[in-house]
Amino acid sequence: MLAACSFVGLIGFWFSASEFGLVSERFLPDPWTVLVALYNMIMERGFLEDIWISIARVWGAFLASAIMAIPLGIWMSSYRIIGMVTEPIVDFIRYLPVPALVPLLIIWFGIGESSKIAVLWMGTFFQLVLLISDDAKRVPSEFIETGLTVGAKPRQITWHIVFRSMLPNIVDNLRITLGWCWTYLIIAEIVASNAGIGHAIWSARRFVKTPEVMAGILTVGIIGLLTDQAIRFAHRRWFRYL
């Protein structure tokens, strides 16, 4: 109820600011105008295809990041030599501004899908791997000692004890980093792109079509909110013992 009321209040404030002229409609069109623009974009300009293309890009980069970051993060925490070798490099790269790397990624991967996936991957992987490593360090040492006592091998300890213990936190961190991945979508799609939500927003900006710009931003927000709530619901169902 409170969440619904907060959204209603936000939309009411937005409508009031536009309706009473607190902000020019050129800069802040009213909600109805934005919804009409979104409808026209879907029906007349193939915006639905742009949405699916963006979703595919985000999830492709995000799954690649997760597949690589989860085992590396666990190894960084479990084996000191791996952590000493990789953590300084990860720390260095994660502080680099991803937008500044876009020209370099285009030189390396070209202007096709690879460069866009690389931008999204860069914005997600190096953050996620450190979150996974920190989660692995929080696994109680008593669990590992018990496994060693009963004769568990290192691979069994990693999979049956460390990974199982940190799984709830992994899912939660995946939810957070998925949101970060969406924030880099516009950066990935405004350079040498002819499709996607970011491309649609950037094209509308060139012609000062504020309702269409806000419609694209609203679309990203809605997709992100629905995805976030779905993962939250799955987290509660899968880990009821927490």
N, C-alpha and C positions, 0 to 999 in steps of 0.2 A: 504493500500500500504506500509506504513512504517513497519507494523507488518510483512508483507510478506518479505520485504527486510531484516529485522533483522534476520529472520530465514534463508534466503538464505546466508546472511553474516556469520552466525554461522556455517552453514554446509560447506561453502567455507573455513573458517578458519580451521575447523576440517579436511577437505580433504587435505588442504595444509600441515598441521602439519604432517599428516601421509605420504603423497606422497613425500615430500622433506626430510623425515627422521628426522624432528625436535624431534619426539618422536618415540620410538621403537614400531613396530606393535604389539609386545607382550603386550604392555601396552595400546596402542591406535590404534586399527585397523581402517582402513578407512571406510567411511559410506557404501560403496557397500558391503564390507565383512560382516558388521553387518546386513545389509538387507538380504543377502544370508543366514546367520546363523538364522535369524528370520524366514525366509521362511522354512528352513529345520526343525526347531523346530516345526513349525505349521504342516507341512506335514508328518513328520516322528516320532515325539515324543509326539504328542497329546498336544502341548502347548496351543492350543485353549481351551481345557478343563480346563487347569490350569488358563487361563485368566478368564473364567466364574466362576470358584470356588473362585478366589480372589475378583471378582466384587461382588459376593453374600456375601462374608464375610464382605467386607467393607460396603456395603449398609445395611446389617443386623445390624451391630454394630452401624452404623451412625443413622439409623432410630430409634433404641432403645434409643440412646443418645438424639435425638431430642424430642422424645415423652416424655421422663422424664425431660429433661432440660428446655423445654419451660414453662410448668406450674410452675415448681419449681422456675425458675428465676423470673417469674411474681409475684409469692407469696412472694418471698424474698424481692422484692421491694415494694409490696403493703401492706404487713403486717410486721410491725417492729419486732414483736416477732419471726416470722419465720426467718427473716434475721439475727437477733442476734444469733439464735441457729445454723443455718446452714452455714452462711458465713465463720466463722472461720474454720470450718471443711473442707469446699470446698477449701478455700485458702491454708490450710495445705496440702491436698492431691494433689492439682494441681501442687505443686512444687516438688513432689516426682518423681524421674526419672522412667519412665515406664519400660525401660529395666531391671532395678534392681528389679522390681516387678514380672518379668516373672517366676522365680523359685517358688515364693510364689503362683502365680496364677495357676501354673501347679499342685502344691500340693493340692490346693483347688478344682480345676475343672478337673484335670486329663489331659491327652494328646489329648483329642478329640477336637471337634469343639468349645466346651464351653470355653476352655482356650484361643483360638485364638480370639473369639469374645470378651472375657473379656479384652484382651490386647488392642484391637482397641477401645473398649468402654472406658477404663480408659484414653486413650490418647485424647478422644474427649469430654466426658461428662462434666468433671470438668472445662474445658476451656469454653465450650459453655454456661453453666449455669450462669457464671458470665457475659458473654457478653449479654445474655438475660436480666439479672437483671439490667445492666447498661442502656440498651435500654428502659426498663420500667421506670427507673428514669427520663429519658429525655422527657417523655410524658408531654406536657404543663399542668400545674396545672389548667389552665382556662378550659380545656376540662373536667376534673374531676369535677370541681366546677359547671360547667354548668349541668352536669349529675345529681349531687346532688340536684341542684335547681329545676329540673323538676321531681324529685322524683325517680330517678333510684336507684335500689337496688345494693348492692356491687357486686353481680354476674353479673349484667347487665353492671356495670361500667368496670369490668374486661374484659368482652368479647366484648362489643360493643364500648368501648372507648379506653381502654388501649391496648388491643390486636390489634384492627384495626389500631390504630395510629402507633404502632411499627412494624407492619407486613412487610413493606419494609426493615427495618433494620434486621428483623429476617431472611428474605430470604438471605440477603447479608451475615449475620453471618453464616448461614448454608453453604453457598458456601465456606466460608473461612475454617470452621471447617471440611468440607468434605475433603479439601486438607490435613489438618493435619491428618485425619484418614488414608489417603493413605500413609503418611510418616511412619506410624507405621506398615504397612502391612508386610514389610520385617522382622521386629522384631517378629511379630506374627507367621510368617510362617517358620522361620529357626529352630524353636525348635519343635521337635517331629511332623514333618509334612511330608506327602508324596505327596502333591499336592499343586498347587498354584504358582503364579509368584515368590514369595519369595523363595519357595523351589527350583524352577528351577534355579534361580540365584545362590543360595547357592551351589547347586550341581555342576554347571558349575565352580564355584570358586575353588572347591576342586581339579579339574583337570586342572586348569589354562586355561580355555576356555574363554578368554577375549571377543571374539566376541559374544558369547552366553550371557555372563554377561551383556554386553552393550545392547544386544537385549532385554533382560528382563527389564533393566532400561528404555530403549526407549519406551517399551510397556506401562509401568506405566506412563511415561510422556505424551504419546499420549492420553491415556484414561483420565488422569487428565485434560489435556488441552481441550479435547472435552466436558467433563462434565462441566468444568468451563464456557466455552463459551455458552453452552446450558442454564445454569442457568442465566448467564448474559442476554441472549436474552429473556428468560422468564421474568426476572425482568423488562426489558424495556417494554415488552408488558403488563404486569400486572399493572405496576405502572407508566403509562404514565403521570400522573398528577404531578410527581416530577420534 
